[in-house]
Each structure stands twice: as C-alpha cells, then as structure tokens.
Amino acid sequence: MAMNIEEIERLIKEGLPDAEIKIEDLRGDGDHYAAHVSSSIFKGLSRVKQHQLVYASLKGRMGTELHALALHTSIPEIN
C-alpha cells in the first residue's frame, strides 16, 4: 500500500516539528518520492545523521509502505 504526500509530511512533522518540507511524487505512482527537509534540528549533525532523523520519523514505513524516498536535508538560513 502506497503512502500519500500528506501522510509523509505529517510523520516528518511529528518527528521534526520545525521542519519545512517539500515533497514531490516522482512517478505519479505514490511509491517514489523526493523530499527536501529543512530543520534547525540538523545544525551540527552530519548529513547521514540528518537523514537518519528523517527516516526515524517515518516510523518503519520506509521500504514497506514507502518504497523510495530521495532525500535532501538542509539547515534553514537565518537572515
């Protein structure tokens, strides 16, 4: 069973409350997404640790309900 964009966003927001999230359905099939997640929580963390936090927020759905997620993480710019 595929996940929709709203469910992915909700789960990431639960795990990373200050996150700004942009998700794109890459194939229109509900199984292949690209996500850009920006959060101040990522400050000082390696890219691997940032990605681990996002995957942890998906609560085990990666690889089951969510087949593929191309992930880009960043720290918000302060003006």
Backbone atoms as SQL, in Angstrom:
CREATE TABLE atoms (id INTEGER PRIMARY KEY, chain TEXT, resi INTEGER, resn TEXT, atom TEXT, x REAL, y REAL, z REAL);
INSERT INTO atoms VALUES
  (1, 'A', 1, 'MET', 'N', 0.840, -1.185, 0.000),
  (2, 'A', 1, 'MET', 'CA', 0.000, 0.000, 0.000),
  (3, 'A', 1, 'MET', 'C', 0.881, 1.243, 0.000),
  (4, 'A', 2, 'ALA', 'N', 0.618, 2.138, -0.914),
  (5, 'A', 2, 'ALA', 'CA', 1.419, 3.347, -1.071),
  (6, 'A', 2, 'ALA', 'C', 1.024, 4.408, -0.036),
  (7, 'A', 3, 'MET', 'N', 1.956, 5.316, 0.228),
  (8, 'A', 3, 'MET', 'CA', 1.691, 6.441, 1.134),
  (9, 'A', 3, 'MET', 'C', 1.448, 7.695, 0.303),
  (10, 'A', 4, 'ASN', 'N', 0.587, 8.574, 0.796),
  (11, 'A', 4, 'ASN', 'CA', 0.391, 9.830, 0.096),
  (12, 'A', 4, 'ASN', 'C', 1.283, 10.921, 0.696),
  (13, 'A', 5, 'ILE', 'N', 1.427, 11.999, -0.029),
  (14, 'A', 5, 'ILE', 'CA', 2.307, 13.092, 0.378),
  (15, 'A', 5, 'ILE', 'C', 1.917, 13.647, 1.744),
  (16, 'A', 6, 'GLU', 'N', 0.639, 13.800, 1.993),
  (17, 'A', 6, 'GLU', 'CA', 0.177, 14.373, 3.262),
  (18, 'A', 6, 'GLU', 'C', 0.591, 13.512, 4.450),
  (19, 'A', 7, 'GLU', 'N', 0.535, 12.198, 4.295),
  (20, 'A', 7, 'GLU', 'CA', 0.929, 11.286, 5.374),
  (21, 'A', 7, 'GLU', 'C', 2.433, 11.361, 5.634),
  (22, 'A', 8, 'ILE', 'N', 3.207, 11.437, 4.569),
  (23, 'A', 8, 'ILE', 'CA', 4.662, 11.572, 4.724),
  (24, 'A', 8, 'ILE', 'C', 4.985, 12.867, 5.452),
  (25, 'A', 9, 'GLU', 'N', 4.377, 13.965, 5.037),
  (26, 'A', 9, 'GLU', 'CA', 4.597, 15.262, 5.689),
  (27, 'A', 9, 'GLU', 'C', 4.204, 15.211, 7.164),
  (28, 'A', 10, 'ARG', 'N', 3.076, 14.610, 7.451),
  (29, 'A', 10, 'ARG', 'CA', 2.597, 14.536, 8.838),
  (30, 'A', 10, 'ARG', 'C', 3.596, 13.790, 9.718),
  (31, 'A', 11, 'LEU', 'N', 4.078, 12.664, 9.243),
  (32, 'A', 11, 'LEU', 'CA', 5.028, 11.883, 10.028),
  (33, 'A', 11, 'LEU', 'C', 6.342, 12.635, 10.254),
  (34, 'A', 12, 'ILE', 'N', 6.839, 13.280, 9.205),
  (35, 'A', 12, 'ILE', 'CA', 8.083, 14.035, 9.354),
  (36, 'A', 12, 'ILE', 'C', 7.881, 15.194, 10.329),
  (37, 'A', 13, 'LYS', 'N', 6.756, 15.885, 10.249),
  (38, 'A', 13, 'LYS', 'CA', 6.453, 16.998, 11.165),
  (39, 'A', 13, 'LYS', 'C', 6.355, 16.532, 12.614),
  (40, 'A', 14, 'GLU', 'N', 5.821, 15.331, 12.822),
  (41, 'A', 14, 'GLU', 'CA', 5.753, 14.793, 14.186),
  (42, 'A', 14, 'GLU', 'C', 7.158, 14.594, 14.753),
  (43, 'A', 15, 'GLY', 'N', 8.073, 14.112, 13.935),
  (44, 'A', 15, 'GLY', 'CA', 9.435, 13.849, 14.386),
  (45, 'A', 15, 'GLY', 'C', 10.316, 15.081, 14.407),
  (46, 'A', 16, 'LEU', 'N', 10.041, 16.025, 13.508),
  (47, 'A', 16, 'LEU', 'CA', 10.835, 17.248, 13.368),
  (48, 'A', 16, 'LEU', 'C', 9.867, 18.434, 13.285),
  (49, 'A', 17, 'PRO', 'N', 9.350, 18.885, 14.432),
  (50, 'A', 17, 'PRO', 'CA', 8.261, 19.865, 14.446),
  (51, 'A', 17, 'PRO', 'C', 8.532, 21.183, 13.712),
  (52, 'A', 18, 'ASP', 'N', 9.795, 21.615, 13.645),
  (53, 'A', 18, 'ASP', 'CA', 10.067, 22.891, 12.978),
  (54, 'A', 18, 'ASP', 'C', 10.404, 22.727, 11.496),
  (55, 'A', 19, 'ALA', 'N', 10.290, 21.529, 10.975),
  (56, 'A', 19, 'ALA', 'CA', 10.715, 21.247, 9.604),
  (57, 'A', 19, 'ALA', 'C', 9.859, 21.963, 8.562),
  (58, 'A', 20, 'GLU', 'N', 10.551, 22.451, 7.540),
  (59, 'A', 20, 'GLU', 'CA', 9.908, 22.915, 6.312),
  (60, 'A', 20, 'GLU', 'C', 10.088, 21.766, 5.329),
  (61, 'A', 21, 'ILE', 'N', 8.998, 21.312, 4.730),
  (62, 'A', 21, 'ILE', 'CA', 9.025, 20.091, 3.937),
  (63, 'A', 21, 'ILE', 'C', 8.425, 20.340, 2.558),
  (64, 'A', 22, 'LYS', 'N', 9.127, 19.885, 1.538),
  (65, 'A', 22, 'LYS', 'CA', 8.609, 19.904, 0.169),
  (66, 'A', 22, 'LYS', 'C', 8.767, 18.496, -0.375),
  (67, 'A', 23, 'ILE', 'N', 7.661, 17.915, -0.832),
  (68, 'A', 23, 'ILE', 'CA', 7.690, 16.543, -1.341),
  (69, 'A', 23, 'ILE', 'C', 7.114, 16.520, -2.747),
  (70, 'A', 24, 'GLU', 'N', 7.767, 15.751, -3.607),
  (71, 'A', 24, 'GLU', 'CA', 7.334, 15.599, -4.984),
  (72, 'A', 24, 'GLU', 'C', 7.156, 14.112, -5.285),
  (73, 'A', 25, 'ASP', 'N', 6.051, 13.764, -5.911),
  (74, 'A', 25, 'ASP', 'CA', 5.819, 12.389, -6.368),
  (75, 'A', 25, 'ASP', 'C', 6.518, 12.252, -7.718),
  (76, 'A', 26, 'LEU', 'N', 7.614, 11.530, -7.753),
  (77, 'A', 26, 'LEU', 'CA', 8.468, 11.481, -8.933),
  (78, 'A', 26, 'LEU', 'C', 7.863, 10.759, -10.126),
  (79, 'A', 27, 'ARG', 'N', 7.038, 9.756, -9.887),
  (80, 'A', 27, 'ARG', 'CA', 6.482, 8.961, -10.985),
  (81, 'A', 27, 'ARG', 'C', 4.959, 8.994, -11.049),
  (82, 'A', 28, 'GLY', 'N', 4.336, 9.657, -10.088),
  (83, 'A', 28, 'GLY', 'CA', 2.881, 9.683, -10.065),
  (84, 'A', 28, 'GLY', 'C', 2.267, 8.377, -9.605),
  (85, 'A', 29, 'ASP', 'N', 3.090, 7.517, -9.000),
  (86, 'A', 29, 'ASP', 'CA', 2.599, 6.202, -8.587),
  (87, 'A', 29, 'ASP', 'C', 2.414, 6.058, -7.078),
  (88, 'A', 30, 'GLY', 'N', 2.723, 7.117, -6.321),
  (89, 'A', 30, 'GLY', 'CA', 2.579, 7.047, -4.876),
  (90, 'A', 30, 'GLY', 'C', 3.630, 6.191, -4.197),
  (91, 'A', 31, 'ASP', 'N', 4.657, 5.784, -4.917),
  (92, 'A', 31, 'ASP', 'CA', 5.706, 4.928, -4.365),
  (93, 'A', 31, 'ASP', 'C', 7.098, 5.543, -4.430),
  (94, 'A', 32, 'HIS', 'N', 7.294, 6.537, -5.282),
  (95, 'A', 32, 'HIS', 'CA', 8.621, 7.127, -5.498),
  (96, 'A', 32, 'HIS', 'C', 8.541, 8.637, -5.295),
  (97, 'A', 33, 'TYR', 'N', 9.150, 9.084, -4.216),
  (98, 'A', 33, 'TYR', 'CA', 9.091, 10.496, -3.844),
  (99, 'A', 33, 'TYR', 'C', 10.484, 11.094, -3.714),
  (100, 'A', 34, 'ALA', 'N', 10.533, 12.410, -3.836),
  (101, 'A', 34, 'ALA', 'CA', 11.720, 13.192, -3.486),
  (102, 'A', 34, 'ALA', 'C', 11.265, 14.172, -2.414),
  (103, 'A', 35, 'ALA', 'N', 12.079, 14.322, -1.369),
  (104, 'A', 35, 'ALA', 'CA', 11.719, 15.230, -0.280),
  (105, 'A', 35, 'ALA', 'C', 12.890, 16.141, 0.051),
  (106, 'A', 36, 'HIS', 'N', 12.565, 17.412, 0.272),
  (107, 'A', 36, 'HIS', 'CA', 13.540, 18.350, 0.803),
  (108, 'A', 36, 'HIS', 'C', 13.037, 18.723, 2.191),
  (109, 'A', 37, 'VAL', 'N', 13.870, 18.482, 3.188),
  (110, 'A', 37, 'VAL', 'CA', 13.505, 18.744, 4.572),
  (111, 'A', 37, 'VAL', 'C', 14.539, 19.701, 5.166),
  (112, 'A', 38, 'SER', 'N', 14.060, 20.841, 5.632),
  (113, 'A', 38, 'SER', 'CA', 14.929, 21.835, 6.255),
  (114, 'A', 38, 'SER', 'C', 14.507, 21.982, 7.715),
  (115, 'A', 39, 'SER', 'N', 15.483, 21.840, 8.633),
  (116, 'A', 39, 'SER', 'CA', 15.173, 21.913, 10.055),
  (117, 'A', 39, 'SER', 'C', 16.376, 22.428, 10.835),
  (118, 'A', 40, 'SER', 'N', 16.123, 23.260, 11.833),
  (119, 'A', 40, 'SER', 'CA', 17.197, 23.744, 12.702),
  (120, 'A', 40, 'SER', 'C', 17.765, 22.613, 13.557),
  (121, 'A', 41, 'ILE', 'N', 17.013, 21.542, 13.724),
  (122, 'A', 41, 'ILE', 'CA', 17.469, 20.374, 14.485),
  (123, 'A', 41, 'ILE', 'C', 18.714, 19.760, 13.833),
  (124, 'A', 42, 'PHE', 'N', 18.888, 19.966, 12.535),
  (125, 'A', 42, 'PHE', 'CA', 20.014, 19.394, 11.808),
  (126, 'A', 42, 'PHE', 'C', 21.344, 20.103, 12.078),
  (127, 'A', 43, 'LYS', 'N', 21.286, 21.270, 12.704),
  (128, 'A', 43, 'LYS', 'CA', 22.509, 22.048, 12.924),
  (129, 'A', 43, 'LYS', 'C', 23.545, 21.222, 13.695),
  (130, 'A', 44, 'GLY', 'N', 24.758, 21.155, 13.133),
  (131, 'A', 44, 'GLY', 'CA', 25.856, 20.436, 13.762),
  (132, 'A', 44, 'GLY', 'C', 25.870, 18.934, 13.503),
  (133, 'A', 45, 'LEU', 'N', 24.862, 18.429, 12.795),
  (134, 'A', 45, 'LEU', 'CA', 24.792, 16.989, 12.523),
  (135, 'A', 45, 'LEU', 'C', 25.316, 16.676, 11.124),
  (136, 'A', 46, 'SER', 'N', 25.890, 15.511, 10.976),
  (137, 'A', 46, 'SER', 'CA', 26.336, 15.069, 9.658),
  (138, 'A', 46, 'SER', 'C', 25.112, 14.833, 8.774),
  (139, 'A', 47, 'ARG', 'N', 25.337, 14.814, 7.474),
  (140, 'A', 47, 'ARG', 'CA', 24.258, 14.559, 6.528),
  (141, 'A', 47, 'ARG', 'C', 23.634, 13.185, 6.794),
  (142, 'A', 48, 'VAL', 'N', 24.462, 12.215, 7.135),
  (143, 'A', 48, 'VAL', 'CA', 23.956, 10.864, 7.440),
  (144, 'A', 48, 'VAL', 'C', 23.017, 10.917, 8.642),
  (145, 'A', 49, 'LYS', 'N', 23.403, 11.613, 9.708),
  (146, 'A', 49, 'LYS', 'CA', 22.566, 11.713, 10.905),
  (147, 'A', 49, 'LYS', 'C', 21.271, 12.465, 10.599),
  (148, 'A', 50, 'GLN', 'N', 21.344, 13.506, 9.769),
  (149, 'A', 50, 'GLN', 'CA', 20.144, 14.238, 9.363),
  (150, 'A', 50, 'GLN', 'C', 19.166, 13.294, 8.669),
  (151, 'A', 51, 'HIS', 'N', 19.669, 12.507, 7.744),
  (152, 'A', 51, 'HIS', 'CA', 18.819, 11.561, 7.016),
  (153, 'A', 51, 'HIS', 'C', 18.247, 10.505, 7.959),
  (154, 'A', 52, 'GLN', 'N', 19.059, 10.052, 8.902),
  (155, 'A', 52, 'GLN', 'CA', 18.577, 9.068, 9.872),
  (156, 'A', 52, 'GLN', 'C', 17.413, 9.616, 10.683),
  (157, 'A', 53, 'LEU', 'N', 17.474, 10.895, 11.047),
  (158, 'A', 53, 'LEU', 'CA', 16.374, 11.504, 11.802),
  (159, 'A', 53, 'LEU', 'C', 15.087, 11.533, 10.978),
  (160, 'A', 54, 'VAL', 'N', 15.213, 11.866, 9.699),
  (161, 'A', 54, 'VAL', 'CA', 14.028, 11.880, 8.835),
  (162, 'A', 54, 'VAL', 'C', 13.471, 10.462, 8.695),
  (163, 'A', 55, 'TYR', 'N', 14.337, 9.494, 8.417),
  (164, 'A', 55, 'TYR', 'CA', 13.864, 8.110, 8.276),
  (165, 'A', 55, 'TYR', 'C', 13.236, 7.597, 9.572),
  (166, 'A', 56, 'ALA', 'N', 13.803, 7.967, 10.711),
  (167, 'A', 56, 'ALA', 'CA', 13.227, 7.555, 12.001),
  (168, 'A', 56, 'ALA', 'C', 11.827, 8.127, 12.177),
  (169, 'A', 57, 'SER', 'N', 11.605, 9.341, 11.687),
  (170, 'A', 57, 'SER', 'CA', 10.279, 9.957, 11.822),
  (171, 'A', 57, 'SER', 'C', 9.227, 9.210, 11.001),
  (172, 'A', 58, 'LEU', 'N', 9.658, 8.441, 10.018),
  (173, 'A', 58, 'LEU', 'CA', 8.726, 7.674, 9.187),
  (174, 'A', 58, 'LEU', 'C', 8.287, 6.370, 9.847),
  (175, 'A', 59, 'LYS', 'N', 8.800, 6.103, 11.027),
  (176, 'A', 59, 'LYS', 'CA', 8.354, 5.004, 11.890),
  (177, 'A', 59, 'LYS', 'C', 8.281, 3.647, 11.199),
  (178, 'A', 60, 'GLY', 'N', 9.366, 3.272, 10.527),
  (179, 'A', 60, 'GLY', 'CA', 9.436, 1.947, 9.932),
  (180, 'A', 60, 'GLY', 'C', 8.707, 1.767, 8.618),
  (181, 'A', 61, 'ARG', 'N', 8.142, 2.823, 8.089),
  (182, 'A', 61, 'ARG', 'CA', 7.398, 2.689, 6.831),
  (183, 'A', 61, 'ARG', 'C', 8.299, 2.697, 5.597),
  (184, 'A', 62, 'MET', 'N', 9.545, 3.173, 5.759),
  (185, 'A', 62, 'MET', 'CA', 10.488, 3.189, 4.643),
  (186, 'A', 62, 'MET', 'C', 10.802, 1.757, 4.238),
  (187, 'A', 63, 'GLY', 'N', 10.628, 1.470, 2.965),
  (188, 'A', 63, 'GLY', 'CA', 10.884, 0.120, 2.464),
  (189, 'A', 63, 'GLY', 'C', 9.664, -0.785, 2.509),
  (190, 'A', 64, 'THR', 'N', 8.599, -0.324, 3.143),
  (191, 'A', 64, 'THR', 'CA', 7.349, -1.102, 3.161),
  (192, 'A', 64, 'THR', 'C', 6.268, -0.274, 2.473),
  (193, 'A', 65, 'GLU', 'N', 5.560, 0.558, 3.223),
  (194, 'A', 65, 'GLU', 'CA', 4.530, 1.421, 2.638),
  (195, 'A', 65, 'GLU', 'C', 5.133, 2.492, 1.728),
  (196, 'A', 66, 'LEU', 'N', 6.339, 2.912, 2.044),
  (197, 'A', 66, 'LEU', 'CA', 7.038, 3.927, 1.258),
  (198, 'A', 66, 'LEU', 'C', 8.225, 3.259, 0.579),
  (199, 'A', 67, 'HIS', 'N', 8.123, 3.081, -0.729),
  (200, 'A', 67, 'HIS', 'CA', 9.127, 2.316, -1.464),
  (201, 'A', 67, 'HIS', 'C', 10.441, 3.072, -1.649),
  (202, 'A', 68, 'ALA', 'N', 10.363, 4.324, -2.115),
  (203, 'A', 68, 'ALA', 'CA', 11.581, 5.078, -2.412),
  (204, 'A', 68, 'ALA', 'C', 11.411, 6.545, -2.032),
  (205, 'A', 69, 'LEU', 'N', 12.432, 7.078, -1.371),
  (206, 'A', 69, 'LEU', 'CA', 12.425, 8.489, -0.981),
  (207, 'A', 69, 'LEU', 'C', 13.814, 9.066, -1.211),
  (208, 'A', 70, 'ALA', 'N', 13.944, 9.895, -2.247),
  (209, 'A', 70, 'ALA', 'CA', 15.192, 10.621, -2.486),
  (210, 'A', 70, 'ALA', 'C', 15.178, 11.800, -1.518),
  (211, 'A', 71, 'LEU', 'N', 16.160, 11.876, -0.651),
  (212, 'A', 71, 'LEU', 'CA', 16.129, 12.820, 0.449),
  (213, 'A', 71, 'LEU', 'C', 17.233, 13.862, 0.346),
  (214, 'A', 72, 'HIS', 'N', 16.842, 15.116, 0.522),
  (215, 'A', 72, 'HIS', 'CA', 17.786, 16.228, 0.614),
  (216, 'A', 72, 'HIS', 'C', 17.460, 16.973, 1.899),
  (217, 'A', 73, 'THR', 'N', 18.456, 17.163, 2.743),
  (218, 'A', 73, 'THR', 'CA', 18.241, 17.867, 4.012),
  (219, 'A', 73, 'THR', 'C', 19.089, 19.130, 4.041),
  (220, 'A', 74, 'SER', 'N', 18.628, 20.112, 4.824),
  (221, 'A', 74, 'SER', 'CA', 19.372, 21.352, 4.976),
  (222, 'A', 74, 'SER', 'C', 18.992, 22.018, 6.298),
  (223, 'A', 75, 'ILE', 'N', 19.784, 23.024, 6.636),
  (224, 'A', 75, 'ILE', 'CA', 19.528, 23.850, 7.810),
  (225, 'A', 75, 'ILE', 'C', 18.985, 25.180, 7.298),
  (226, 'A', 76, 'PRO', 'N', 17.904, 25.705, 7.875),
  (227, 'A', 76, 'PRO', 'CA', 17.348, 26.963, 7.402),
  (228, 'A', 76, 'PRO', 'C', 18.375, 28.102, 7.500),
  (229, 'A', 77, 'GLU', 'N', 18.335, 28.963, 6.500),
  (230, 'A', 77, 'GLU', 'CA', 19.202, 30.131, 6.515),
  (231, 'A', 77, 'GLU', 'C', 18.588, 31.196, 7.424),
  (232, 'A', 78, 'ILE', 'N', 19.445, 31.848, 8.195),
  (233, 'A', 78, 'ILE', 'CA', 18.989, 32.926, 9.078),
  (234, 'A', 78, 'ILE', 'C', 19.319, 34.243, 8.400),
  (235, 'A', 79, 'ASN', 'N', 18.325, 35.081, 8.217),
  (236, 'A', 79, 'ASN', 'CA', 18.532, 36.385, 7.552),
  (237, 'A', 79, 'ASN', 'C', 18.940, 37.448, 8.531);
